Amino acid sequence: MTNHQFGPFGITTGLDGTAESIAAAQAAEALGYPVVWLSGGALPGLQAITDLVAGTATIKYVSGILAVVKYSAAEVSAAYASLEATAPGRFTAGLGGAHGPQPLATLNAYLDEVDVPVERRVLAALGPRMLKLAAERSAGAYPFLTTAAYAAEARKVLGPEKLLAVSHLVVVEPDADRARAIARDTISFFTNIPGYVASLKRQGFSDRDQAELPDHMIDALAAWGTPADIKSKLTEHLDAGADHVAVNVITGVTGPQPVDQWRTLAPVLLA
């Protein structure tokens, strides 16, 4: 469906330019993961991407996402040009974070200015209008906190040729109560953000669902269990029309990168 060679599974995580983060990226690369989607909330700046690329050999990176209200089009264009000169093909600009009364107009204007090829930029799209913009002005869409049913609908909007890469929460934990508690804690944060509230409503989760976070909602939005269980859940996105799933491992503990969990999943996801 797309010329992006990301494979079916990659990683979503927050990495910066520190030695610890570079070591984690090197571990992901050694395990065979083809791409890291860099979490927007943890991304400290464009220099971090340059440092990560320089500290690894082949793994690709996508900013997921660079907020267009924080990083100017000139800054992103310069970073892309520099990385393309030194490590061609290893960085794709994930863009989004347009806030205010006219987010589509803000993002459209930014795309007019940024000097990154259409095929090397993706948009953090959730709603149908943003998905349409992603189809028209980028390589595709990178949604988060969505179900497999959403992937099917997004594919209809994007068309057959555009990239649909979804970021999905994963808890490597076979105990249902513990796994759901970890996932519920993360999901609860997003049910206070208007854009995600609206997206979850479009996906059929009521105000009550979003307030109470029942098991059926957690199970739809987070994969948990054994590696085989997790792969089965993630594959639902691929079967529904997604090209790629970025595996967003959460552990309930802040700080260290989940390298052990990446290692546990790799033989199943990358087989």
Secondary structure, 3 states (H helix, E strand, C coil): CCCCCCCCEEEEECCCCCHHHHHHHHHHHHHCCCEEEEEHHHCCCHHHHHHHHHHCCCCEEEEECEECCCCCHHHHHHHHHHHHHHCCCCEEEEEECCCCCCHHHHHHHHHHHCCCCHHHEEECCCCHHHHHHHHHHCCEECCECCCHHHHHHHHHHHCCCCEEEEEEEEECCCCHHHHHHHHHHHHHHHCCCHHHHHHHHHCCCCHHHHHHCCHHHHHHHEEECCHHHHHHHHHHHHHHCCCEEEEEECCCCCCCCCHHHHHHHHHHHCC
